[in-house]
Amino acid sequence: MNSLSPNRNGDPYARARHRMVERLRERGIRDPRVLEAMERVPRHLFVEEALWARAYEDHPLPIGYGQTISQPYMVARMTELLEVKPGDRVLEVGAGSGYQTAILATLGARVYAVERIPELAARAQATLEALGITQVLIRAFDGTLGWPEMAPFDAILVAASSPTVPPPYLEQLVVGGRLVMPVGDETYQQLLRLIKGEREHTVQWHGGCVFVKLIGQYGWKE
């Protein structure tokens, strides 16, 4: 479980976080559970202190090593499309700072998060533990391989772009499971939502986006 609580006393960023959530609602985010999670998780703690004042603006921010924390709208949109239910086993690829991980865990998921850069993985784990979020496991390795030891997964969220869907994701997803990830070239992608079927998969496209590259055996090469 996690110990986050809404409107924590003495949180100087509570009002800014509330305004962020109101903007998300205005932009079309409708799932009340997603909006509540976004209001509960302190995004500023997932970036450097020098960026805290900008943490609730709707754009990505740098987190080091050439990586970014995704803009709040994209986090909310991908989470909404993933349709996470309490108790779901979720694979997250590209954990970065751990912010998206925290949102998924706040929704009640058991999150298995992969981050290619060991320093970011360690920092994310420390931040999550400091917030009392315990139903998360983060490891540093090639995220394009999925996490076969922890499969199968009810849902997979990938916060990095690939030319195609890596085959391990489909192999490790349960029938009826959901996959959300950006797919496209190096400069522009479309947000994909896939629901795994017995023989055929349901594929939906949800607009353009730009993400860092998914590096690995089934993604981009460095």
C-alpha angles and dihedrals in degrees: 000000000000132000099217114130128187120255096009111202114259096017105143090195098054093098093047090049091051091052089050090054091049089054090050090053090050089052092056107269103146108167104106092203091056092048091049091050091050089052093050102047114080101226093187091069090063094062134055115285091246088066098046093104090058097042096103097047114108101252139082121272130204118257098179135265091067092296133119141206106242120249113268093246093056092047090051094044095049091045092050091050091049091061094209117199127196109274095023117143105230129189112207118192118197099026093177109168093357097248096122087044090056092050092052092047091048087057088059101260126142100232126208104190127191123199121179095209111070095206091056092046091053093046092048092050091050093049093049092048091050088055092050095249105147108160092082133096119191126190134173115233142099104316094195087075092061113215107287095178090061098039146149102070131193091210139009125203119189118193096190132067128253134179089236140001108280109242094231090066093060091044092052097044119094119237105273091024122136129235122192121183143132115260126187144074129321096278107033135024143177122232108246127203115189128182113199117234133190091255108352130034128223110235125193130176120215108188140284127313143160122228137167114267124275102235121202150071094314098030136045122329118237 
